[in-house]
């Protein structure tokens, strides 16, 4: 099957997620600097979630570009990922509005964890469709230490958030920063596959 519709739909959903998140930040009714202070926790969670959506968009883009073809399993795995990502506006708003309290912070980590698991499932289904563990894509992903370490850190962040929510937020931020370091291996495979198809 062609992958264009899957890419276009995913891009549209991610754009809407970012739009909904930014709309959670209400404009202050006062023109003083002090009026921005109550918005800082909401802005902080928005910035973190924006980074996460950007990371997912970037990695998803390269992963789908590295596909020669898609199937029904890939489409459902992609929808599963989009489901968890679509909860970002809710958990972002709840954590920001409640100034990083325990339960909202733990739920935020829970959504991050489930999105990471969903991405791993999508990646696994795509690798299977592209030829399994001997495919170029599987070799490019390799041991995927960031992909394996992230869920462990999210679980740690969830547990810590129940007692020290700010430390949980620091752990979530650390994982995002870890993913901001570019990994060009999948990008190179995607470029090879795209040039071969022209």
Helices and strands as residue ranges (DSSP letters): H 4-23, G 33-39, H 40-65, H 72-85, H 88-97, H 102-129, G 132-134, H 136-141, H 145-161, H 165-180, H 185-197
